[in-house]
Amino acid sequence: MSLIPIPAFQLSSLLVTGLPTSAQYAAYWGRTSRERYQSMAESFNVTFLGVFGAYFLSFILGQFVAMFAGFVAAFWVLLSPELKAYNRNWELRGGRDLVDPWLEEEVDFGDLDEDQRGLYGAYFFGRVVRAAVVEDPNLPPSEEYPLEEFDDYTMETDENERLMGTPWNFRLMVTDQEGRDMQVHGRMSEEYLDIEEGMPVAGIVLSTSQNFEQLAGLTDFCIPDAQCWVGDYPYLDRTGFESSIVKDGLWGTLLEEGAGDFASDKESPYYEADEDIDDDDRMASTGGDYDDDLSMPYDEYDRKQFRR
């Protein structure tokens, strides 16, 4: 089993549809001293020009508008990351509502096409097929560099960024038991150096189709064995995501995706935790009855069993 549907109310909390989290806020401050300097310089310029602009606005639009504009400019250093994070969270959904995959059985959509009803969400469980480093995401596999060649890499000392102005990019290829392949890119980080082939991977995929024939969105990936998250931006409430997998009894399902040296370990304490979760707890966490057979494809789930 690789795709497991998520009720809309649970998906809404995992995707952070409200105020941005502290991790999302921090993402726009930058992860290196160079990025933080650029953020501070931008905020200073906006504040400096905004305060002067507000002064001249007071002669045209009045004191109230000028005071408001001046307040926003003065505190732009604090407001900017919040607004940018909120906008990026909104862009992931494209302004579309989150809907349950089984909603059509309870709601009459009329002549509304499936791709106009909203976004469906599902857990994606897979494993690492390849991890490499490239100069540009558009380059072919023949121009990849093995991850092992970057053992001493740090974001602060990125040689490519210092010489070319753009940092190295990390390329991750993942697959699942159903043969679904995905390739994602992000800025290279020292956090990715422990990623190896066969490690289980978890994330959330979004689609306008109930069968997920075409993706409309993809979040950051969690790789437990490497103790890292892959992605330039933390779309997920990461603590809540990890907790929901354990609470829903899906940790063992995730580990079963592992291959090679990372094949599922039945002695893991999380397997014992999964077994201790009874059907009532699973029903409460998923919003409906929980099907114990996790080996079936996504579209074979009985959607009636997941009603909220």
N, C-alpha and C positions, 0 to 999 in steps of 0.2 A: 504494500500500500504506500503510495507516495503523495497523493493529494487528499486532504481531509477537509471537508467544508467547515467554515466557521460562521456561527450565527452573527447577524449584523450587529447586535448590541455588544458582543464580545469583540468583534473586529473593530468597532468604533473606538474602544478603549485601547486596543493594541496599536492602532495607527495614529493615536493622539490627534483626534479631530478637534480638540479644544485648545487650551493654552499650551504652548510648546513646553517640552520638558527641559530640565537644566542641561542635559546633554545636547539637545538641539540648539539651545541658546548658546552654549559654549562653542558649538561647531562653527559659528560665524565670527568668533573671535580668532579663529585660526589655530592650527596645531603646531606651528613652528614660530620662532621669533620673527621670521620674515613676514609670515602671514599676519601675525599680531601687529606688527609695525604698520603694515598696509591698512589694516582695519582701523587702527588709531589715527593714522593720517587722514583717512577718508572721513572719520567722525569729526576730527578737528576742522577740516575744510567745510563740512556741512554746518557745523556749529558757528564757525566764524562768519561765513557768508550769510547764514540764516539769521543771525542776530542783527546784522547790519541791514539785511533785507526787511526784517520785521520793523526796524526803526523807520524806514522810508514808507512802509505800508501804513504806518500810523497816520500819515498825512493824507492818505488816499482812502483807506477803508475804515479808519477809526481805530480807537485804542483796543477794543475787545479783540478784533481779528489780529492786530499786531501782537498783543500779549500772548494769544494762543500760538501764533507762528513762532514767536520768540521762545516760548516754553518748549515747544517741540524741538526747535533747533538746539536749545541749551542742553536738553537731555537726550539728544540724538545718540550719544555714545551708549546709552542704556536702552533706548527704544529701538535702535536699528537692528540688533540681533534678534530681538523679539518679533519684530514685524517681518523680517526676512524669513525666519523659521516658520512663522504662521503661514506666510505666502507659499513656501515650499511644500508644507504639509497639504495645503489646499491644491497645489498643482499636481500632486500625486494622484488625487482623486479627480482632478479636472472639474471640480464643482459638482460632481455627480454623487447621488445618494448611495449609501451602502445598503444592499438588499440581501435577503436570505435566498439561498439556492432553491428552496422549496416554496417560495412565496407565491408562485403562480397557482398553486393548488388552493390558496386561501384568498387571493386577490385577483380580480378580473382586470387585466391590463387592456382589454379591448383590442384595438388594432395596433397598439403600440409595439414596435419591433423589439426583439429581445435585447439588441445592443443599445436601446434607448431607455431601458428600465432602471439602470444603475450599474453598480459594480458588485460582482460576486467575489468573495475571498476564500482562500483555502491555505492550509498549511502545506508547504512543500518540503518533503524529506528526501534527501538524496545523498550523494557522496562525491568527494573530490576526484575528478578524472585527471586534471592537469593544473598545475600552478606554475606560472612563469612570469617573467618581467619583459615589458616591451617599451620602446620609446614612444610609440603612438598606438592607440587602440585599433586603428585601421590596418596595422601591419599584419601580414600573414604569419602562420605558425613557424615558417622557415626563418623568421627574423626574431624569434623569441630567445630570451636568455634564461638559462636554468636558474631556479630560485637559489640553488646551492652556491652560485657565484656571488651572492649578495649577503653572505654571512655577517659581514661587518657593516651593513648598511644602516644608516639612520636618516631620518627625514631632515634633520638639521644640517647634515653634511652631504645632501644629495648633489652629486657631481654633475648630473645632467641639468639640474635646475641652475646650478652656478654657471655652467658654460653655455647652455642653450636657452635658459629662461623658462623651461618647462620641466617638471619633475618626471622621474620614471613612473610608469604605469604598471599596476599589477593586473594580471589576467588570470581569471579563475574559470575553469570549465567544470561543470557539475552535471551529473546524470542521476536518474532514479531507476527503480526496478522495472518501470514500464517503458524505459528507453527514451524518456524525455531528456533532452540535452539543453543546457543553458550556458551561455558564456557572459561573464560580467567583467567590468573593468573598474578600476579605482586608482587613486594615487597610491604609489608604493609606500609601505610603512614597515617599520621594524617589527610591528605586531604580527605580520604575516609570515615571518621567517620559519615558524614552527609548523606551518601547514604542510601536510604530506598527502600523497595519493591514497585514496581509500577512506579518508576521514569522513564521518557523517556530517551532513550539512542540513540546516533548518532555516526556513524563511517563510515569507508570506507572498503569494502571487495574487494578482487582481485581474479580473477579466470581465468583459461585457457578455460573455457566453457562459452558460451554466456548465458546459463541458470543457471550458478552458481551452478551446481550440486556438484562440489567439489571445496573447497577454496584453493587458492594458496598463499594468504597473507591476513593479517588482521592488521589494524592500531590501534592506541589508540582510546579509547571511550570518547566521551564528554557527561557529565551528567549535563545539565544546572541547574536543581533544586538543586543539591548539589554543584554547582559552582566548579566542579573539572573535571579533565581528568584522566582516568584510563589507566595506561600503564607505563612500565619502561622507555620507550624511546619515544620522541615526533616525530613520523614519519610524522605527518601532519604539515603543516603551520597552526597553530591553529587559528590565527586571520583571515587568509584567509578562512578557513573552516567555521567558524561561519558567516562570512560576506556572503559567497556564499549561505548558507542555507537561510538567510534572503533575499538576492537579488533574488534568484531563486523562492521565494514565497513558501518555503518548511517548514517554521517554524511551521505553523499550522499543517502540516502533521506529523511533529515530535511530537508535543504535543498530537496529537490524539492517539499516542501509549501508553500514560500514563494510568495507572489503579488505582483504589482505590482513595486515597486522592489526587492522581496526575492525575486524569482524565482531559481531555482537558478543558481549561478555555476560553470560547468564548469572555470573556471580556479582554483578554490579549491584550496589545497594538500591539503585533506582528501580531495578526490576522488582525488588521486594516491595518498594514503595508503590509501584504500579499494581502489584497483586493485592495490596492492602486497600485499594480504592474500590469501594463497592459500587453497584449500579446506581444507587441513589445519589452518591457524590458525583458520579460522572454525569448523571442527568442534570444535576444542579449546575454543573460547570459548563456544559454545552448547551443547555436550554432545552433538552429533550432526552428521550431514551437513547442510550449509547449502544451502537452495534459493536459487539466484541470481535467480529471478524474483520480485521483490518487488512486482509490480503486482497480484497476485491478492488477493482478499479473505481475511480471516483464516481463515474456515472451510474454505477450499480448500487449506490447507497439508496436506501429507502428514505426519501426526504421527509416523509411523515414522521420519522422517528426523531427528527431534530427540531420539532416545533418548539418555539419559545414558551 
